[in-house]
Amino acid sequence: MIDESYKTWLIEVNTNPCLETTCPLLDRVITGLLDNLFKLAVDPIFPPPSFPKTKKHLVPENIFESNKFELIFDELVDGPKLECLPSKGKS
């Protein structure tokens, strides 16, 4: 959700989302989603054995190259462009 200042807000978190892979499409989508999620959120904190062990390399430089998530709204880039749009209540 985006407010009147073009700030994005998380509006819902499911405590028990359905991650059943009941068909080939869901198997591919959910498996890829979870794989990417763990690569971005968990691996930098708890690196798997293949990550470099030095503190300098806690987050590999190429961690985001294999990321399949897509940023659809960047507040820093897109926000200023939206400020020129008329808002509700203003003439």
HELIX and SHEET records of a PDB file:
HELIX    1   1 PRO A   24  ALA A   41  1                                  18    
HELIX    2   2 LYS A   55  HIS A   57  5                                   3    
HELIX    3   3 GLU A   75  GLU A   83  1                                   9    
END                                                                             
